[in-house]
Amino acid sequence: MKRKERIPDAIYERGYVYNFHFHLIWVTKYRNPA
C-alpha cells in the first residue's frame, strides 16, 4: 500500500483519524499493563 496517487481527502482524513485512534489505544494499552 505504498501508492502515492491522488487520494480523496475523505479517505485520507479517515485513514489519518483511524491511525490516530489505533495509536491512542496502543499507547493506553501500553501505559496500563493488565
C-alpha positions in Angstrom: 0.0 0.0 0.0 2.7 2.5 -1.0 0.8 4.2 -3.8 1.2 7.9 -3.8 -1.7 8.7 -6.1 -4.4 11.4 -5.9 -6.3 10.1 -2.8 -9.6 11.8 -2.0 -9.4 13.9 1.1 -12.2 11.9 2.7 -10.3 8.6 2.5 -7.0 10.3 3.6 -8.7 12.0 6.6 -10.5 8.9 7.6 -7.2 6.9 7.4 -5.4 9.5 9.5 -8.1 9.5 12.1 -8.1 5.7 12.2 -4.4 5.6 12.6 -4.5 8.2 15.4 -7.3 6.2 17.2 -5.3 3.0 16.9 -2.2 4.7 18.2 -4.2 6.1 21.1 -5.5 2.7 22.0 -2.0 1.2 21.7 -0.5 3.9 23.9 -3.2 3.5 26.5 -2.8 -0.3 26.5 1.0 0.1 26.9 0.6 2.6 29.7 -1.8 0.5 31.6 -0.4 -3.1 31.7 -3.1 -5.6 32.6 
